[in-house]
């Protein structure tokens, strides 16, 4: 029995369209199949949650969560960067000074142009997982958020650019690091 060849082109076109639309999820799946669920840099190992991809650029770990499909709004994309502080604090007094300087610089220079809502500094965690964060939002009613933190007792920087819904994932990545 002969197969109808006139269905090949529409089926191939439909398959190609589905692959293009599903590109973000397919690339994330490929990343996790290739690398697993962790990435290491600068003596730290970070969990990479499902739906996230990661890469190392120098000593910086960059994680990206893409939207579900290529048709999704690009504002659904979220990025996290983590990198070691060039001159980390040597003792408790040095750490407290670094936290204060970080907050002062953030308020003065790093928060962006108005109208930005700024909160912080906020401390979280204890011991090695201690961090202090500053938060900025592009608009008062925006779902977008920028979190900048000194983490691991002031020895690393961490930033999140993206959606408010990803804040818990950001803190979990830091708290579950090894």
C-alpha atoms as an extended CHARMM CRD file, in Angstrom:
* protein
*
       178  EXT
         1         1  UNK       CA              0.0000000000        0.0000000000        0.0000000000  PROA      1               0.0000000000
         2         2  UNK       CA              1.3200000000        3.3680000000       -0.9710000000  PROA      2               0.0000000000
         3         3  UNK       CA              1.4530000000        6.2350000000        1.5590000000  PROA      3               0.0000000000
         4         4  UNK       CA              0.0610000000        9.5500000000        0.4980000000  PROA      4               0.0000000000
         5         5  UNK       CA              3.0000000000       11.8630000000       -0.0870000000  PROA      5               0.0000000000
         6         6  UNK       CA              0.8420000000       14.9560000000       -0.1160000000  PROA      6               0.0000000000
         7         7  UNK       CA              0.7170000000       14.8670000000        3.7460000000  PROA      7               0.0000000000
         8         8  UNK       CA              4.4970000000       15.0070000000        4.1600000000  PROA      8               0.0000000000
         9         9  UNK       CA              4.9280000000       18.7450000000        3.6040000000  PROA      9               0.0000000000
        10        10  UNK       CA              2.0740000000       19.8660000000        5.9190000000  PROA      10              0.0000000000
        11        11  UNK       CA              3.2260000000       17.4510000000        8.6600000000  PROA      11              0.0000000000
        12        12  UNK       CA              6.8400000000       18.5580000000        8.2920000000  PROA      12              0.0000000000
        13        13  UNK       CA              5.7550000000       22.2040000000        8.4440000000  PROA      13              0.0000000000
        14        14  UNK       CA              3.6390000000       21.5710000000       11.5380000000  PROA      14              0.0000000000
        15        15  UNK       CA              6.5170000000       19.7220000000       13.2370000000  PROA      15              0.0000000000
        16        16  UNK       CA              8.9230000000       22.5430000000       12.4270000000  PROA      16              0.0000000000
        17        17  UNK       CA              6.4840000000       25.1530000000       13.7430000000  PROA      17              0.0000000000
        18        18  UNK       CA              6.0170000000       23.2140000000       17.0050000000  PROA      18              0.0000000000
        19        19  UNK       CA              9.7960000000       22.9580000000       17.4410000000  PROA      19              0.0000000000
        20        20  UNK       CA             10.2510000000       26.6840000000       16.8750000000  PROA      20              0.0000000000
        21        21  UNK       CA              7.4200000000       27.5950000000       19.2660000000  PROA      21              0.0000000000
        22        22  UNK       CA              8.7670000000       25.1580000000       21.9050000000  PROA      22              0.0000000000
        23        23  UNK       CA             12.3620000000       26.3430000000       21.4860000000  PROA      23              0.0000000000
        24        24  UNK       CA             12.7550000000       27.7640000000       25.0460000000  PROA      24              0.0000000000
        25        25  UNK       CA             11.6250000000       24.5650000000       26.7630000000  PROA      25              0.0000000000
        26        26  UNK       CA             13.5730000000       22.3590000000       24.3410000000  PROA      26              0.0000000000
        27        27  UNK       CA             16.8360000000       24.2360000000       24.9150000000  PROA      27              0.0000000000
        28        28  UNK       CA             16.3310000000       24.1100000000       28.6870000000  PROA      28              0.0000000000
        29        29  UNK       CA             15.6420000000       20.3710000000       28.5320000000  PROA      29              0.0000000000
        30        30  UNK       CA             18.7670000000       19.8910000000       26.3970000000  PROA      30              0.0000000000
        31        31  UNK       CA             20.8300000000       21.8980000000       28.9180000000  PROA      31              0.0000000000
        32        32  UNK       CA             19.6640000000       19.7570000000       31.8480000000  PROA      32              0.0000000000
        33        33  UNK       CA             20.2160000000       16.5160000000       29.9170000000  PROA      33              0.0000000000
        34        34  UNK       CA             23.7550000000       17.6100000000       29.0940000000  PROA      34              0.0000000000
        35        35  UNK       CA             24.8450000000       19.2340000000       32.3870000000  PROA      35              0.0000000000
        36        36  UNK       CA             22.4680000000       17.9130000000       35.0570000000  PROA      36              0.0000000000
        37        37  UNK       CA             21.1360000000       20.2060000000       37.7650000000  PROA      37              0.0000000000
        38        38  UNK       CA             24.2760000000       21.9000000000       39.1530000000  PROA      38              0.0000000000
        39        39  UNK       CA             26.9780000000       24.2980000000       38.0490000000  PROA      39              0.0000000000
        40        40  UNK       CA             30.2200000000       25.1150000000       39.8740000000  PROA      40              0.0000000000
        41        41  UNK       CA             32.4750000000       28.1650000000       39.8630000000  PROA      41              0.0000000000
        42        42  UNK       CA             34.8240000000       29.8860000000       42.2910000000  PROA      42              0.0000000000
        43        43  UNK       CA             34.6140000000       27.0730000000       44.8450000000  PROA      43              0.0000000000
        44        44  UNK       CA             30.7840000000       27.1750000000       44.9840000000  PROA      44              0.0000000000
        45        45  UNK       CA             28.2630000000       24.7570000000       43.5100000000  PROA      45              0.0000000000
        46        46  UNK       CA             24.8140000000       26.0910000000       42.6360000000  PROA      46              0.0000000000
        47        47  UNK       CA             21.6040000000       24.1670000000       41.9680000000  PROA      47              0.0000000000
        48        48  UNK       CA             20.0720000000       25.0000000000       38.6040000000  PROA      48              0.0000000000
        49        49  UNK       CA             16.2830000000       24.6310000000       38.9120000000  PROA      49              0.0000000000
        50        50  UNK       CA             14.1930000000       23.0550000000       36.1640000000  PROA      50              0.0000000000
        51        51  UNK       CA             13.2750000000       25.6690000000       33.5240000000  PROA      51              0.0000000000
        52        52  UNK       CA             16.6260000000       27.4130000000       34.0990000000  PROA      52              0.0000000000
        53        53  UNK       CA             19.8480000000       27.2280000000       32.0920000000  PROA      53              0.0000000000
        54        54  UNK       CA             23.2930000000       28.2720000000       33.3240000000  PROA      54              0.0000000000
        55        55  UNK       CA             26.7030000000       29.1210000000       31.9560000000  PROA      55              0.0000000000
        56        56  UNK       CA             30.0090000000       30.2980000000       33.3430000000  PROA      56              0.0000000000
        57        57  UNK       CA             31.6780000000       33.4210000000       31.9810000000  PROA      57              0.0000000000
        58        58  UNK       CA             35.0530000000       33.8490000000       33.6620000000  PROA      58              0.0000000000
        59        59  UNK       CA             34.2100000000       33.5250000000       37.3660000000  PROA      59              0.0000000000
        60        60  UNK       CA             30.5900000000       34.6150000000       36.8930000000  PROA      60              0.0000000000
        61        61  UNK       CA             27.6980000000       32.1530000000       36.9160000000  PROA      61              0.0000000000
        62        62  UNK       CA             24.7970000000       33.3370000000       34.7610000000  PROA      62              0.0000000000
        63        63  UNK       CA             21.4090000000       31.6140000000       34.9960000000  PROA      63              0.0000000000
        64        64  UNK       CA             18.4970000000       32.3240000000       32.6910000000  PROA      64              0.0000000000
        65        65  UNK       CA             14.8760000000       31.2560000000       32.8910000000  PROA      65              0.0000000000
        66        66  UNK       CA             13.2860000000       31.5440000000       29.4830000000  PROA      66              0.0000000000
        67        67  UNK       CA              9.5560000000       31.9400000000       28.8190000000  PROA      67              0.0000000000
        68        68  UNK       CA              7.5310000000       28.7690000000       28.1870000000  PROA      68              0.0000000000
        69        69  UNK       CA              7.3050000000       29.2900000000       24.4400000000  PROA      69              0.0000000000
        70        70  UNK       CA              8.7640000000       31.5200000000       21.7620000000  PROA      70              0.0000000000
        71        71  UNK       CA              5.3550000000       33.2090000000       21.5760000000  PROA      71              0.0000000000
        72        72  UNK       CA              5.4600000000       34.2260000000       25.2510000000  PROA      72              0.0000000000
        73        73  UNK       CA              6.1440000000       37.7320000000       26.4130000000  PROA      73              0.0000000000
        74        74  UNK       CA              9.8980000000       38.3240000000       26.7330000000  PROA      74              0.0000000000
        75        75  UNK       CA              9.3090000000       39.9560000000       30.1070000000  PROA      75              0.0000000000
        76        76  UNK       CA              8.8030000000       36.3900000000       31.3550000000  PROA      76              0.0000000000
        77        77  UNK       CA             12.5780000000       35.9200000000       31.0680000000  PROA      77              0.0000000000
        78        78  UNK       CA             14.5790000000       36.1780000000       34.2920000000  PROA      78              0.0000000000
        79        79  UNK       CA             18.3560000000       36.3490000000       34.7820000000  PROA      79              0.0000000000
        80        80  UNK       CA             20.5230000000       35.6510000000       37.8100000000  PROA      80              0.0000000000
        81        81  UNK       CA             24.2410000000       36.4120000000       38.0500000000  PROA      81              0.0000000000
        82        82  UNK       CA             26.5770000000       35.2850000000       40.8450000000  PROA      82              0.0000000000
        83        83  UNK       CA             30.2620000000       36.1740000000       41.1050000000  PROA      83              0.0000000000
        84        84  UNK       CA             32.9730000000       36.3950000000       43.7930000000  PROA      84              0.0000000000
        85        85  UNK       CA             33.8170000000       39.7380000000       45.3840000000  PROA      85              0.0000000000
        86        86  UNK       CA             37.3650000000       40.7130000000       44.2940000000  PROA      86              0.0000000000
        87        87  UNK       CA             38.4030000000       41.7500000000       47.8330000000  PROA      87              0.0000000000
        88        88  UNK       CA             36.1580000000       39.8750000000       50.2950000000  PROA      88              0.0000000000
        89        89  UNK       CA             35.8560000000       40.9550000000       53.9410000000  PROA      89              0.0000000000
        90        90  UNK       CA             38.4580000000       39.4550000000       56.2450000000  PROA      90              0.0000000000
        91        91  UNK       CA             36.5880000000       39.6570000000       59.5570000000  PROA      91              0.0000000000
        92        92  UNK       CA             33.2250000000       40.5660000000       61.1140000000  PROA      92              0.0000000000
        93        93  UNK       CA             33.9630000000       44.3110000000       61.2600000000  PROA      93              0.0000000000
        94        94  UNK       CA             35.0860000000       44.2650000000       57.6150000000  PROA      94              0.0000000000
        95        95  UNK       CA             31.8980000000       42.3800000000       56.6540000000  PROA      95              0.0000000000
        96        96  UNK       CA             29.6160000000       44.8870000000       58.4050000000  PROA      96              0.0000000000
        97        97  UNK       CA             31.4740000000       47.7300000000       56.7160000000  PROA      97              0.0000000000
        98        98  UNK       CA             31.0260000000       46.0120000000       53.3360000000  PROA      98              0.0000000000
        99        99  UNK       CA             27.2800000000       45.5970000000       53.9610000000  PROA      99              0.0000000000
       100       100  UNK       CA             26.9010000000       49.2850000000       54.8290000000  PROA      100             0.0000000000
       101       101  UNK       CA             28.9700000000       50.4450000000       51.8460000000  PROA      101             0.0000000000
       102       102  UNK       CA             27.0050000000       48.1620000000       49.5340000000  PROA      102             0.0000000000
       103       103  UNK       CA             23.6820000000       49.6430000000       50.6810000000  PROA      103             0.0000000000
       104       104  UNK       CA             25.0010000000       53.2280000000       50.4900000000  PROA      104             0.0000000000
       105       105  UNK       CA             26.3380000000       52.7500000000       46.9570000000  PROA      105             0.0000000000
       106       106  UNK       CA             23.1100000000       51.0740000000       45.8670000000  PROA      106             0.0000000000
       107       107  UNK       CA             20.9930000000       53.9550000000       47.1650000000  PROA      107             0.0000000000
       108       108  UNK       CA             23.2870000000       56.5110000000       45.5370000000  PROA      108             0.0000000000
       109       109  UNK       CA             24.2300000000       54.9790000000       42.1720000000  PROA      109             0.0000000000
       110       110  UNK       CA             22.9450000000       51.5210000000       41.2940000000  PROA      110             0.0000000000
       111       111  UNK       CA             19.1890000000       51.7400000000       41.6270000000  PROA      111             0.0000000000
       112       112  UNK       CA             18.5630000000       53.2950000000       38.2220000000  PROA      112             0.0000000000
       113       113  UNK       CA             16.5220000000       56.2580000000       37.1280000000  PROA      113             0.0000000000
       114       114  UNK       CA             13.2770000000       57.3380000000       38.7980000000  PROA      114             0.0000000000
       115       115  UNK       CA             10.5460000000       56.2880000000       39.1220000000  PROA      115             0.0000000000
       116       116  UNK       CA             12.2040000000       53.3830000000       40.9190000000  PROA      116             0.0000000000
       117       117  UNK       CA             10.9990000000       51.9920000000       44.2090000000  PROA      117             0.0000000000
       118       118  UNK       CA             13.9360000000       50.9770000000       46.4030000000  PROA      118             0.0000000000
       119       119  UNK       CA             13.8580000000       48.8300000000       49.5300000000  PROA      119             0.0000000000
       120       120  UNK       CA             16.6410000000       47.6320000000       51.7480000000  PROA      120             0.0000000000
       121       121  UNK       CA             18.9910000000       46.7180000000       53.0480000000  PROA      121             0.0000000000
       122       122  UNK       CA             17.3470000000       43.4350000000       54.0420000000  PROA      122             0.0000000000
       123       123  UNK       CA             19.3010000000       40.7040000000       55.8220000000  PROA      123             0.0000000000
       124       124  UNK       CA             18.5210000000       37.0260000000       55.3680000000  PROA      124             0.0000000000
       125       125  UNK       CA             20.0900000000       33.7470000000       56.3430000000  PROA      125             0.0000000000
       126       126  UNK       CA             22.6840000000       32.9490000000       58.9640000000  PROA      126             0.0000000000
       127       127  UNK       CA             26.2870000000       31.8090000000       59.0800000000  PROA      127             0.0000000000
       128       128  UNK       CA             27.8530000000       31.0550000000       55.7140000000  PROA      128             0.0000000000
       129       129  UNK       CA             24.4830000000       31.6510000000       53.9710000000  PROA      129             0.0000000000
       130       130  UNK       CA             24.0690000000       35.1700000000       55.3670000000  PROA      130             0.0000000000
       131       131  UNK       CA             23.2190000000       37.8430000000       52.8140000000  PROA      131             0.0000000000
       132       132  UNK       CA             22.1350000000       41.4410000000       52.5780000000  PROA      132             0.0000000000
       133       133  UNK       CA             19.9780000000       42.6060000000       49.6590000000  PROA      133             0.0000000000
       134       134  UNK       CA             18.7210000000       45.7650000000       48.0550000000  PROA      134             0.0000000000
       135       135  UNK       CA             15.5870000000       45.7650000000       45.8960000000  PROA      135             0.0000000000
       136       136  UNK       CA             14.5440000000       48.0660000000       43.0590000000  PROA      136             0.0000000000
       137       137  UNK       CA             11.4000000000       48.0350000000       40.9560000000  PROA      137             0.0000000000
       138       138  UNK       CA             11.1270000000       49.9220000000       37.6720000000  PROA      138             0.0000000000
       139       139  UNK       CA              7.5980000000       51.1670000000       38.5210000000  PROA      139             0.0000000000
       140       140  UNK       CA              5.5830000000       51.0560000000       41.7270000000  PROA      140             0.0000000000
       141       141  UNK       CA              3.0020000000       48.6040000000       40.3190000000  PROA      141             0.0000000000
       142       142  UNK       CA              5.4230000000       46.5790000000       38.1970000000  PROA      142             0.0000000000
       143       143  UNK       CA              5.9720000000       42.8120000000       38.4870000000  PROA      143             0.0000000000
       144       144  UNK       CA              9.5740000000       43.4040000000       37.4450000000  PROA      144             0.0000000000
       145       145  UNK       CA             12.2540000000       43.4120000000       40.1110000000  PROA      145             0.0000000000
       146       146  UNK       CA             15.9840000000       43.9170000000       40.4590000000  PROA      146             0.0000000000
       147       147  UNK       CA             17.5690000000       42.3480000000       43.5210000000  PROA      147             0.0000000000
       148       148  UNK       CA             21.2320000000       42.9560000000       44.2630000000  PROA      148             0.0000000000
       149       149  UNK       CA             22.8400000000       41.1410000000       47.1610000000  PROA      149             0.0000000000
       150       150  UNK       CA             26.0880000000       40.5450000000       48.9520000000  PROA      150             0.0000000000
       151       151  UNK       CA             25.9450000000       36.8310000000       49.7780000000  PROA      151             0.0000000000
       152       152  UNK       CA             28.0050000000       34.2260000000       51.6460000000  PROA      152             0.0000000000
       153       153  UNK       CA             28.9870000000       36.7510000000       54.3490000000  PROA      153             0.0000000000
       154       154  UNK       CA             29.9470000000       39.3900000000       51.7970000000  PROA      154             0.0000000000
       155       155  UNK       CA             32.2360000000       37.1970000000       49.6800000000  PROA      155             0.0000000000
       156       156  UNK       CA             29.9850000000       36.9930000000       46.5630000000  PROA      156             0.0000000000
       157       157  UNK       CA             27.5970000000       39.2640000000       44.6710000000  PROA      157             0.0000000000
       158       158  UNK       CA             24.2520000000       37.9930000000       43.4000000000  PROA      158             0.0000000000
       159       159  UNK       CA             21.7260000000       39.7960000000       41.2130000000  PROA      159             0.0000000000
       160       160  UNK       CA             18.2880000000       38.9460000000       39.9120000000  PROA      160             0.0000000000
       161       161  UNK       CA             16.7130000000       40.7900000000       36.9800000000  PROA      161             0.0000000000
       162       162  UNK       CA             13.2290000000       39.6660000000       36.1790000000  PROA      162             0.0000000000
       163       163  UNK       CA              9.8580000000       38.8140000000       37.5620000000  PROA      163             0.0000000000
       164       164  UNK       CA              8.7480000000       39.0230000000       41.2030000000  PROA      164             0.0000000000
       165       165  UNK       CA              7.6080000000       35.3780000000       40.9310000000  PROA      165             0.0000000000
       166       166  UNK       CA             11.2650000000       34.2650000000       40.7500000000  PROA      166             0.0000000000
       167       167  UNK       CA             12.4480000000       35.8510000000       44.0150000000  PROA      167             0.0000000000
       168       168  UNK       CA             11.9310000000       32.6260000000       46.0010000000  PROA      168             0.0000000000
       169       169  UNK       CA             13.9070000000       30.6450000000       43.3970000000  PROA      169             0.0000000000
       170       170  UNK       CA             16.7210000000       33.2140000000       43.6600000000  PROA      170             0.0000000000
       171       171  UNK       CA             16.9640000000       32.8620000000       47.4390000000  PROA      171             0.0000000000
       172       172  UNK       CA             16.6940000000       29.0730000000       47.1930000000  PROA      172             0.0000000000
       173       173  UNK       CA             19.6050000000       28.9190000000       44.7320000000  PROA      173             0.0000000000
       174       174  UNK       CA             21.7210000000       30.8420000000       47.2460000000  PROA      174             0.0000000000
       175       175  UNK       CA             20.5530000000       28.8940000000       50.3100000000  PROA      175             0.0000000000
       176       176  UNK       CA             21.0680000000       25.4550000000       48.6790000000  PROA      176             0.0000000000
       177       177  UNK       CA             24.5340000000       26.2540000000       47.3200000000  PROA      177             0.0000000000
       178       178  UNK       CA             27.4990000000       24.2720000000       48.5460000000  PROA      178             0.0000000000
